[in-house]
């Protein structure tokens, strides 16, 4: 029981197509139209759907709102600003949570979207159980139809999708072993010691901690540790390839 | 330190305008363009911005990506699908959390968006610290530029806005007092008792509980309770306005 998106008296075919695309981007496909201004089908819808044509082919057209929501159990009226009606106003995010709860009970939610120019009439909103509002910049609240639809669909999909918040990409085998990292630290330390880098001597311990911290923190892979050792070796050579003379250690 | 939205080699002026509108819908206004295909300004951008023209007027144009991100501290490359690069991939939602954390430290995030046709090149992504992915339907992942931008801006705004998940709208003074509600329950009970509604008698207590539950649950206001008492009174009259004879109670 995925939510139905119901466009009430939509004006432009292009917007109907963009809503279809936005819905299918987020796995929704129950598109319904109430009295579309220019009839249906509308030739401008297909190009705007950019591949979500199936939703347009399967869209159902209704003469009025009550018939469009007849098989739905919870109806949300999307408006940018809450109206003065005594209805519960929920965010798109919270409506998504509720829609999945309804789905779990075998019940269907409907999201109503009004005409582009002025949005839903108060009479339309009266048919809804709740008002769905998308919080926007109060200084610039004119959210277009496709944008409102994509945000509602996106929020719904957040509860389907299991993408982790953050994950390291690439086929890298994870961070290097501590042994490999210690090999790098020891290599660098030996070359720097040979060059009398750790001065003054009372700062040497802190300087070594700083370097170790910088090399540990990024979680370099084995390959990256090998790369860094190659860089250290390269830097220890003269530009023409002859090794620099090492100072004898004290 | 609001995030900058950086359009890398954008193709259509209309899309630049739609991104500006999406940004300002959610309170963002630092728009930057890297080598826009058709130069800048672009006459198609203004109408699509639908009132967010200030962002277009103030948009900064850069010849290349490094100069566009020079003053930024964290760079996100938006792509629909994670690439095989060893970079952390974060969701738009998580990037919004991080952007606010950066802001709290006086640091600026940048969101990179690629050209409409093919998205960011691998070379562009290499300049980014993290890959930002918007989880979408794997069967239909072609999210357009303005839609990707509105979702990123929306997520950022969720941490600015304080709209509650759900709130009852309207100037209604809250639910009726229990005394008023009990008045309604008593009124209805008396009229129903007079009409011998509570049958069979061993079910009467349960029937009364059911009615009380139905009247308590909605949280009717004082005005709504008065309305319901008027309805009960009306129903107790003959259609032509003459009161029905009441049965004498046993």
Interface residues (C-beta under 8 A of the other chain):
Chain A: X21 X22 X24 X25 X26 X27 X50 X51 X52 X82 X83 X84 X85 X86 X87 X88 X89 X90 X91 X93 X94 X130 X131 X133 X134 X135 X136 X137 X139 X140 X141 X142 X143 X144 X146 X147 X150 X151 X154 X157 X158 X161 X163 X164 X165 X166 X167 X168 X169 X170 X171 X172 X221
Chain B: X21 X22 X24 X25 X26 X27 X50 X51 X52 X82 X83 X84 X85 X86 X87 X88 X89 X90 X91 X93 X94 X130 X131 X133 X134 X135 X136 X137 X139 X140 X141 X142 X143 X144 X146 X147 X150 X151 X154 X157 X158 X161 X163 X164 X165 X166 X167 X168 X169 X170 X171 X172 X221
